[in-house]
């Protein structure tokens, strides 16, 4: 049995849902299919909860947008009248919840979570009805099974026997990502990235042979294709590298959501709904990968503090650390060189800094290259003449290099560095 998770863009239109159906039908054996809400719907539902109860007009307007999108997908998929009635019943339930908040002039956390849950309930209902027109599948309400405690980050999948019994009659089960019940039995969710997390939990608890994460790209790229012209799809990626890429802002699946499968030693593949013949990327614990990974964040800000006193240096470090914690800032890198300390942030933090400390700021490009062996590291070190670099750090143990480069470097310079490294013969 495998678990297949499809993200919001994969179920965002009728055409995309058709491609999901094709991808599922190509897979042999038993499948549990985990769907996100259609792209944009969860944000709209959250905006409804944020508008209530004060701005009922905005809430109703957003509801109408959701209703129009859902009906458009249903009509274009040409699902039956009985199927459409199930969708309308869900829309009516959502409308009634909004109306109840209007009457009470109060929205509780439980009601807000119930409203947000409609995204996944609608996408899975529409898709399962569509899929059943030409194939056989069973609809599963995951909130009858998955319980999650946000505070402790503990989960459990109850009534697994029921799911196994369904698999005896249907080789395809359609269910929701993201949503669950809390320890009190109320509808809740797993937060951002929750659909991936749901799929990983289900895969681990049901002892799946493989977890597949289907997105709108071929897998993990060697670099951001919007920056690097000849970025390649990686056949596999080390989970540690995936974590560092996520930290430095790469738009990839976050490894924390995959923990259940990694602990259970279940393979994870990242695949493309819109190119189902592509082999995708395998997430692995192996460190020696043939294609290194570039993560580039352009035009970050480096803050430089200089002092002749070790005591002042200590006070600066303490102050910046406290500021980062209090303001929930993301520090990308910190570098200490004698009595100078540099802090790299994605954007300006001037408004948080005290005038008691003098500092300089400058735009830089942060480049993190990982999954390197010694020959590739040496190749980088001997081919950096074309780049204007502020600072470089090599981690020989983990096979990674951090480069702080001047922001006036051209994209073509980074293209050449990437292409050179890809072509290095080990």
Secondary structure by P-SEA (a helix, b strand, c coil): cbbbbbcccccccaaaaaaaaaaaaacccbbbbbbccccaaaaaaaaaaaaccccaaaaaaaaaaaaaaaaaaaaaacccaaaaaaaaaaaaaaaaaaaaaaaaccccaaaaaaaaaaaaaaaaaaaaaaaaccbbbbbbccccccccccccccccccaaaaaaaaaacccbbbbcccbbbcccccccccccaaaaaaaaaaaaaacccbbbbbcccccccccccccccbbbbbccccaaaaaaaaaacccccccccaaaaaaabbbbbbbbccccccccccccccccccbbbbbbbcbbbbbbbbbccaaaaaaaaaaaaaaaaaaccccccccccccbbbbbbcccccccccccccbbbbbbbbbbbccccaaaaaaaaacccccccccccccccccbbbbbccccccaaaaaaaaaaaaaccc
